[in-house]
Amino acid sequence: MKKILFLLILILFTACVPKPTKQLASISYGQYHESSFDKIGSWEDENFAEAFTLFKKTCDHVKTNELFKVVCSNTKTQQSARAFFENNFTPFSTLAKLPKLGGYYEALLYGSLKRTSTYTYPVYGLPKDMFTIDILASYKEEFSKSLRGHIVAKKIKPYFSRTEINDGAIKTRPLCYVNDRIDLYFLQEEGTGRIVFPNKKSIYLGYSDFNGHPYTSINDEMLRRKLLKKGQLSPQNIREYLRKHPELQDKIFNANDSYTFFDKYKQRATGALGIVLTKHRSVAVDKRNIPLGTPMFVSMKDSKSDTKVQSIMFAHDTREELKGSTRVEVFFGSGNEARAEAEAVQEDVKLWILIPNDYLHHDYLLRSKYL
């Protein structure tokens, strides 16, 4: 009798669990379930006019993408901003377990165009001797992403690892030099930053590419070495530990073979779409999970300030450590205050991606990708 009762409860519970829709398979590896706007808490409190204005700017960068062609053309029709989102999109809630939402910011560092006794750590642009190897479709299962390499003695070799780069393997002139190697490492994690020079002038840097090596989280390395416990793994604690133990910095940093290269920008923090990032509106994603340009509604509570952020955000950026992950990271702005907010744990996280109805209503599923 107990076994029968257990089976009935199991069947009832299973029936109540939302099943992932297959409609999004051609644009995302993630698991999402179709929802509705009335199920999104605080939807009616949104500043729709502000979100609509930013979506139109986003369209300037994605309107040639088949996924957004129709919905971007619909921005020219006469309707309220709220009606535009509700009439042109369908929300899908994520079925992934997101214990926290990541945050990132525009890092602030101090540097010089010339190497000095104070500014000794190079910040590299895209190396001229590195090239990308595109993978044939028949090999996509073996290689999930393009490879980076260079030619050595007429042979194609993997590009330099972080250890080799830190040992001086790259001979091209750096974009600049900075005075703090810990801040430089976290600049590579953030992918965007501003370098202030002694004459108060500054340059803006944004992610350009990486060296093709696998990414290893600094958190995982700290745990593996038993330097910090899981509950202590905050960026602040990691920074403090590394400053107190400079003899371990090489070992910790070099455990991550992945290395980020930058581009110079004339404007502040700019994402992968070429759009200036907006606080609480721009999000970094794995574009295989959420296509760049996609609107989403994010609800989160900042554990540091105990304030809630609930708004429409846009996939304006991508970051190397998010690849292969269903996690997303919200942009929190620039400077030290933004850093503190971005590094605080985000709680009560809920996420809906907004998919154009035109995609859902037409036979786009026959096409392979819209990325």
C-alpha positions in Angstrom: 0.0 0.0 0.0 2.8 2.4 0.9 4.5 1.7 -2.5 1.3 2.5 -4.4 0.9 5.7 -2.4 4.5 6.7 -3.1 4.0 6.0 -6.8 0.9 8.1 -6.9 2.6 11.0 -5.2 5.6 10.7 -7.6 3.3 10.7 -10.6 1.4 13.7 -9.3 4.6 15.6 -8.6 6.1 14.8 -12.0 3.0 15.9 -13.7 3.2 19.3 -12.0 6.9 19.9 -13.0 7.1 22.2 -16.1 8.6 20.5 -19.1 11.1 22.4 -21.3 9.8 23.7 -24.6 11.4 22.4 -27.8 10.6 25.6 -29.7 13.8 27.3 -28.7 16.1 24.4 -29.6 17.6 26.1 -32.7 18.6 29.2 -30.7 19.4 27.9 -27.2 20.8 24.8 -25.5 19.1 26.0 -22.3 15.8 24.6 -20.8 12.9 27.1 -20.8 9.2 26.8 -20.2 6.6 29.1 -21.9 5.1 31.5 -19.5 3.0 34.7 -19.6 3.5 38.4 -18.6 0.9 38.1 -15.8 3.2 35.6 -14.1 6.1 38.0 -14.0 6.1 39.8 -10.6 6.4 43.6 -10.8 6.1 43.6 -14.6 3.6 46.5 -14.4 6.2 48.5 -12.4 8.7 48.6 -15.2 9.8 51.8 -16.9 8.7 50.6 -20.3 9.6 53.8 -22.2 13.3 53.5 -21.0 13.4 49.8 -21.9 11.9 50.5 -25.3 14.4 53.2 -26.1 17.3 50.8 -25.3 15.7 48.1 -27.3 15.6 50.4 -30.4 19.4 51.1 -29.9 19.9 47.3 -29.6 18.1 46.8 -32.9 20.7 49.0 -34.6 23.2 46.1 -33.9 21.0 43.0 -34.4 18.3 44.0 -37.0 20.1 41.9 -39.7 19.8 38.8 -37.5 16.8 36.8 -38.7 15.6 36.3 -35.1 15.0 40.1 -34.7 14.3 41.4 -38.2 10.5 41.6 -37.8 10.4 42.7 -34.2 12.9 45.4 -34.8 10.9 46.7 -37.8 7.8 46.7 -35.5 9.5 49.4 -33.3 8.3 51.9 -35.9 4.6 51.2 -35.3 2.4 53.4 -33.2 1.8 51.7 -29.8 2.7 52.2 -26.2 6.1 50.9 -25.0 4.4 48.4 -22.7 2.1 47.2 -25.5 5.1 46.8 -27.8 6.8 44.2 -25.5 3.5 42.4 -24.7 2.4 42.2 -28.3 5.7 41.3 -29.8 7.2 38.9 -27.3 6.4 35.7 -25.3 8.2 35.2 -22.0 9.9 31.9 -21.2 11.0 31.1 -17.7 14.3 29.3 -17.1 14.1 25.8 -15.6 17.8 26.0 -14.6 18.6 26.3 -11.0 20.3 29.6 -10.5 21.5 29.9 -6.9 22.8 33.4 -7.6 23.0 35.8 -10.5 26.5 37.0 -11.3 27.4 40.7 -11.6 30.2 42.5 -13.3 31.4 46.1 -13.7 33.8 48.4 -15.4 37.1 48.0 -13.5 39.2 51.0 -12.6 42.9 50.6 -12.8 45.9 53.0 -12.8 48.5 52.7 -15.6 50.9 54.2 -18.1 51.6 53.9 -21.8 55.3 53.2 -20.9 56.7 50.6 -18.6 58.1 52.2 -15.4 59.2 50.9 -12.0 55.6 51.6 -10.8 53.7 50.4 -13.9 55.2 47.0 -14.7 52.3 44.7 -15.7 51.4 44.6 -19.4 47.8 44.8 -20.8 47.8 43.1 -24.2 45.7 43.8 -27.3 44.9 41.1 -29.8 48.3 39.5 -30.9 49.0 39.8 -34.6 50.5 36.3 -34.7 47.4 34.6 -33.3 44.7 33.3 -35.6 41.4 31.5 -35.2 40.8 28.0 -36.6 37.1 27.5 -37.6 35.8 24.0 -37.0 34.0 22.2 -39.8 30.4 21.3 -39.0 31.2 17.6 -39.1 33.6 18.1 -36.1 31.4 20.4 -34.0 30.6 17.6 -31.6 34.3 17.1 -30.8 35.1 20.8 -30.7 32.5 23.1 -29.0 34.3 26.3 -30.1 36.9 27.7 -32.4 40.6 27.1 -31.7 43.3 29.7 -31.3 46.8 29.0 -32.6 50.0 30.3 -34.2 52.6 28.9 -36.5 55.8 27.5 -35.1 58.4 25.9 -37.4 55.7 25.6 -40.2 53.4 23.8 -37.8 50.1 25.1 -36.2 50.5 25.1 -32.4 48.1 26.1 -29.7 48.6 29.8 -28.8 50.6 30.7 -25.7 49.1 29.8 -22.3 48.8 32.3 -19.4 52.0 31.1 -17.9 53.9 31.6 -21.2 52.4 35.0 -21.7 53.3 36.1 -18.2 56.8 34.8 -18.9 57.1 37.2 -21.8 56.1 35.0 -24.8 54.3 37.9 -26.5 56.7 40.3 -28.2 54.3 42.9 -29.5 53.9 46.2 -27.6 51.2 46.1 -24.9 48.3 48.6 -25.0 49.6 49.9 -21.6 51.0 48.9 -18.3 49.3 48.9 -14.9 50.6 48.9 -11.3 48.6 46.0 -9.8 48.6 42.4 -11.0 45.7 41.4 -8.9 43.5 44.2 -10.4 44.8 43.2 -13.8 43.7 39.6 -13.3 40.2 40.7 -12.3 40.1 43.1 -15.2 40.5 40.1 -17.4 37.6 38.4 -15.5 35.4 41.5 -16.0 36.3 42.0 -19.6 35.9 45.8 -19.5 37.7 48.6 -17.7 39.1 52.1 -17.6 42.9 52.8 -17.2 43.7 56.2 -15.7 47.2 57.6 -16.4 49.3 59.9 -14.2 48.3 62.9 -16.3 44.6 62.1 -15.5 43.8 61.1 -19.0 42.4 57.6 -19.5 41.6 54.9 -22.0 38.7 52.4 -22.1 39.3 48.8 -22.7 36.9 46.0 -23.8 37.1 42.3 -24.4 38.6 41.5 -27.8 39.4 37.7 -27.8 41.2 35.1 -25.7 44.0 32.7 -26.2 41.9 29.6 -26.8 42.9 27.8 -23.6 40.3 26.3 -21.2 39.1 28.7 -18.4 39.7 27.6 -14.8 37.9 29.6 -12.1 40.1 31.2 -9.5 37.4 30.1 -6.9 38.0 26.4 -7.9 41.8 26.8 -7.6 41.5 28.4 -4.1 39.3 25.5 -3.0 41.5 22.9 -4.6 44.5 24.2 -2.6 42.3 24.5 0.5 43.3 28.2 0.9 39.7 29.3 1.5 36.5 27.5 2.4 33.5 27.5 0.1 31.7 30.0 2.3 34.7 32.4 2.1 34.9 32.5 -1.7 34.1 36.2 -2.3 36.2 38.4 -4.7 37.1 40.6 -1.7 38.4 37.6 0.4 40.3 36.3 -2.6 42.0 39.7 -3.2 42.9 40.0 0.5 44.3 36.5 0.6 46.5 37.1 -2.5 47.8 40.4 -1.2 48.8 38.7 2.1 50.5 35.8 0.2 52.2 37.3 -2.9 54.4 34.1 -3.2 51.2 32.2 -4.2 50.0 34.7 -6.9 51.8 33.1 -9.8 50.5 29.6 -8.9 46.9 30.8 -8.5 46.8 32.9 -11.6 48.6 30.5 -13.8 46.2 27.7 -12.9 43.9 29.4 -15.4 45.4 28.9 -18.8 42.8 31.2 -20.4 44.1 34.8 -21.1 42.0 37.8 -22.2 43.1 40.3 -24.9 41.6 43.8 -25.1 40.6 46.5 -27.6 40.8 50.2 -27.0 37.5 52.1 -27.0 36.8 55.8 -27.2 33.7 55.3 -25.0 33.1 53.8 -21.6 32.3 50.1 -21.0 31.2 48.6 -24.3 29.8 45.1 -24.7 30.2 42.5 -27.5 27.4 44.0 -29.5 29.3 47.4 -29.6 26.7 49.0 -27.3 27.7 51.1 -24.3 26.7 49.0 -21.3 23.9 50.4 -19.1 23.6 49.7 -15.4 20.9 47.2 -14.5 19.9 47.0 -18.2 22.9 45.2 -19.9 23.6 41.5 -19.3 26.5 39.2 -20.3 25.5 35.8 -21.5 26.7 32.7 -23.2 25.3 33.5 -26.7 24.6 29.8 -27.4 22.1 29.9 -24.5 20.7 33.4 -25.0 21.3 35.1 -28.4 22.9 38.5 -28.2 20.3 41.2 -28.3 17.6 39.2 -26.6 15.5 41.0 -24.0 14.9 39.4 -20.7 13.2 40.2 -17.4 15.4 39.8 -14.4 14.3 39.9 -10.8 17.0 39.8 -8.1 17.8 41.0 -4.6 21.2 42.4 -3.7 22.3 40.8 -0.4 24.7 43.6 0.3 22.2 46.5 0.0 19.0 44.4 0.5 17.4 46.2 -2.5 15.5 44.6 -5.3 16.2 45.1 -9.0 13.4 44.0 -11.3 13.6 45.2 -14.9 13.9 44.4 -18.6 17.5 43.8 -19.5 19.3 43.0 -22.7 22.0 40.5 -23.8 24.6 43.1 -24.8 27.7 41.2 -23.9 29.4 37.8 -23.6 32.1 36.6 -21.3 34.5 33.7 -21.6 33.7 32.1 -18.2 30.0 32.0 -19.0 30.5 29.7 -22.0 28.8 26.3 -21.4 26.9 27.8 -18.5 23.3 28.9 -18.1 24.3 31.6 -15.7 24.1 35.3 -16.7 25.8 38.4 -15.3 24.2 41.8 -14.8 26.3 45.0 -15.5 26.4 47.2 -12.3 28.3 50.2 -13.7 31.7 51.7 -13.1 34.1 52.2 -10.2 34.5 50.8 -6.7 30.9 51.2 -5.6 29.8 49.2 -8.7 32.4 46.6 -7.9 31.0 46.1 -4.4 27.5 45.8 -5.8 28.5 43.4 -8.5 30.5 41.2 -6.2 27.6 40.9 -3.6 25.6 37.7 -3.7 22.4 38.1 -5.7 19.4 36.3 -4.1 15.8 35.5 -5.0 16.8 35.3 -8.6 14.2 34.8 -11.3 14.8 35.1 -15.1 12.5 35.2 -18.1 13.8 35.5 -21.7 11.5 37.3 -24.1 11.3 35.6 -27.5 9.9 37.4 -30.6 6.5 36.0 -31.5 7.5 36.1 -35.1 10.0 33.4 -34.4 7.5 31.3 -32.5 4.7 31.7 -35.1 6.8 30.8 -38.2 8.7 27.8 -39.4 12.1 29.1 -38.3 12.9 25.9 -36.5 14.0 24.4 -39.8 16.9 26.8 -39.8 20.0 25.8 -37.9 21.0 28.9 -35.9 20.4 32.6 -35.4 23.5 33.3 -33.4 
